[in-house]
Amino acid sequence: MGYDSIKLEYRIILDWIEGESSVLDLGCHEGELLSLIIREKNARVHGIEIDEQAIYKCVALGLSVSHQDIDNGLSEYGDATFDYVILNQSLQQVRKPGVVLNESLRVGKEVIIGFPNFAHYHTRYQIFFRGKTPITPSLPYEWYETPNLHFLSISDFVEYCQKRDIKIKRTAFLNGIGIVRILPNLFAQTGIFLISK
């Protein structure tokens, strides 16, 4: 797989990670991003995942992954243990996002977060005109099947960071075909943030 064939979301995350750094991926799923980080950045990586079937797939790829519920914190890791902590498509699925974010910022020097933007205009349209829970490319589940517990927007996350003095160092906003530069809370399906204390 060449670099250009890597999906844009992963390319942005890879671009933000320094080579030979240490990375903790919270909610690493089946290890696709972790594998890319090892290959492209020669990084030392560890994943945490709650889904046992996903862990088996990670182990089959030779990845170091722990079975753990990140809602319970990261007490086994000291402060600033990792250069980066990644929460890609995981934050909206945890029960205690505040705890998970605080712990991520404690154990990571920087944190990369990616999440679906619930305020995208397709979502707004479906709620307003259909009166139903939306199904979009970034929120592809029926209401009764979704792993998402929290539905946040790009503006919600920016406000959250401002209220808690969390520094937003970099951002990228994506739709299905590329980067969104104008009105991301309306036009972006996904927001990606690099944050630190």
C-alpha positions in Angstrom: 0.0 0.0 0.0 1.5 3.3 -1.1 1.2 6.5 0.9 -1.3 8.0 -1.6 -3.6 5.0 -1.2 -3.9 5.6 2.6 -7.2 7.2 3.5 -7.0 10.9 4.1 -8.0 10.7 7.8 -5.0 8.4 8.4 -2.6 10.5 6.3 -3.4 13.6 8.3 -2.7 11.7 11.6 0.5 10.3 10.2 1.6 13.8 9.1 1.1 15.1 12.6 3.2 12.3 14.3 7.0 12.7 14.5 9.1 9.8 13.4 10.4 7.3 16.1 7.9 8.6 18.7 5.9 6.7 21.2 2.1 6.3 20.5 -0.8 5.0 22.5 -4.0 4.4 20.5 -7.1 4.3 22.6 -9.8 2.3 20.8 -7.4 1.0 18.2 -10.0 -1.3 16.6 -8.4 -3.8 14.3 -5.0 -2.1 14.3 -5.0 -0.6 10.8 -3.8 2.8 12.0 -1.3 1.4 14.4 0.2 -0.7 11.6 0.5 2.4 9.4 2.2 4.3 12.2 4.8 1.6 12.7 5.5 1.4 9.0 5.5 5.1 8.1 6.9 6.6 11.3 9.0 3.7 12.8 7.2 4.5 16.1 6.8 2.5 19.3 3.1 1.8 19.5 0.7 0.3 21.9 -3.1 -0.1 21.5 -6.0 -0.4 23.9 -9.2 -2.0 22.7 -12.3 -3.3 24.5 -13.6 -5.6 21.6 -11.9 -9.0 22.0 -12.4 -10.0 18.3 -10.6 -6.8 17.2 -7.8 -7.6 19.7 -7.3 -11.0 18.0 -6.9 -9.3 14.7 -4.4 -6.8 16.2 -2.4 -9.7 17.7 -2.5 -11.5 14.3 -0.8 -8.4 12.8 1.9 -8.6 15.5 0.7 -5.5 17.4 1.0 -4.9 21.1 -2.6 -4.4 22.4 -4.2 -4.5 25.8 -7.8 -5.4 26.6 -9.1 -2.6 28.7 -12.0 -0.2 29.2 -10.6 3.3 28.8 -13.6 4.7 30.8 -11.8 3.4 33.9 -8.8 5.6 33.3 -5.1 4.9 32.4 -3.7 4.6 35.9 -1.0 2.1 34.8 0.7 4.8 32.8 2.7 7.7 34.3 2.4 11.3 33.3 3.7 12.1 29.8 4.6 8.4 29.1 3.8 8.8 25.4 4.6 11.4 22.8 1.1 11.0 21.4 -2.2 9.5 22.5 -4.7 8.9 19.7 -8.5 8.8 20.1 -9.6 8.3 16.5 -13.4 7.6 16.2 -13.4 6.6 19.9 -14.3 9.7 22.0 -17.9 9.6 21.0 -18.2 5.9 22.1 -16.9 6.2 25.7 -19.2 6.7 28.7 -17.0 9.3 30.4 -15.4 11.5 27.7 -14.2 14.0 30.3 -12.3 11.3 32.2 -10.9 9.8 29.0 -9.7 13.2 27.7 -8.1 14.2 31.0 -6.3 10.9 31.2 -5.2 11.1 27.6 -3.8 14.6 28.2 -2.0 13.3 31.3 -0.3 10.3 29.8 0.3 11.9 26.3 2.4 15.0 25.6 -0.1 15.6 22.7 -3.4 14.0 21.9 -4.9 13.5 18.4 -8.7 13.2 18.4 -10.9 12.4 15.4 -14.7 12.2 15.6 -17.8 12.4 13.4 -19.4 15.9 13.2 -23.0 15.6 14.2 -23.7 19.2 13.0 -22.9 18.3 9.3 -25.6 19.7 7.0 -26.8 16.2 6.0 -27.4 15.4 9.6 -29.3 18.6 10.2 -31.3 18.1 7.1 -32.4 14.5 8.1 -33.3 15.6 11.6 -35.3 18.7 10.4 -37.1 17.3 7.4 -37.4 13.6 8.2 -37.6 13.9 11.9 -35.5 10.8 12.3 -32.1 10.0 13.7 -29.7 10.6 10.8 -27.6 8.1 8.9 -24.6 9.6 7.1 -21.2 8.3 5.9 -19.7 9.4 9.2 -22.7 8.2 11.3 -23.6 5.0 9.4 -25.6 3.2 12.0 -29.3 2.9 12.8 -30.1 4.5 16.2 -30.5 1.0 17.9 -27.2 -0.3 16.5 -24.9 2.7 17.0 -21.8 2.4 19.2 -21.9 6.2 19.6 -23.0 7.4 23.0 -22.3 11.1 22.5 -23.1 13.2 19.5 -20.9 16.2 19.4 -20.1 18.8 16.8 -16.8 20.5 15.8 -18.1 23.7 17.6 -19.0 21.7 20.7 -15.4 20.3 20.9 -13.8 23.7 20.3 -15.9 25.2 23.1 -15.1 22.3 25.4 -11.4 22.9 24.9 -11.7 26.7 25.4 -13.6 26.2 28.7 -10.9 23.9 30.0 -7.8 25.7 28.8 -6.9 22.9 26.4 -4.7 24.1 23.6 -5.8 23.3 20.1 -2.6 23.1 18.1 -3.8 21.8 14.7 -7.1 21.0 13.1 -8.2 19.2 9.9 -11.8 19.0 8.7 -12.9 16.4 6.2 -15.9 15.5 4.0 -16.2 12.5 1.9 -13.8 13.8 -0.8 -11.3 16.1 0.8 -10.4 18.9 3.2 -13.1 21.4 4.3 -11.7 25.0 4.7 -14.9 27.0 5.0 -17.6 26.6 7.7 -16.4 23.2 8.9 -19.1 22.8 11.5 -21.6 22.8 8.6 -19.7 21.1 5.8 -17.2 18.7 7.5 -18.2 15.1 8.2 -15.1 14.5 10.5 -13.1 16.8 12.7 -9.5 16.0 13.6 -7.7 17.9 16.4 -4.2 17.9 17.8 -4.4 19.1 21.4 -2.3 19.5 24.5 -2.5 21.0 28.0 
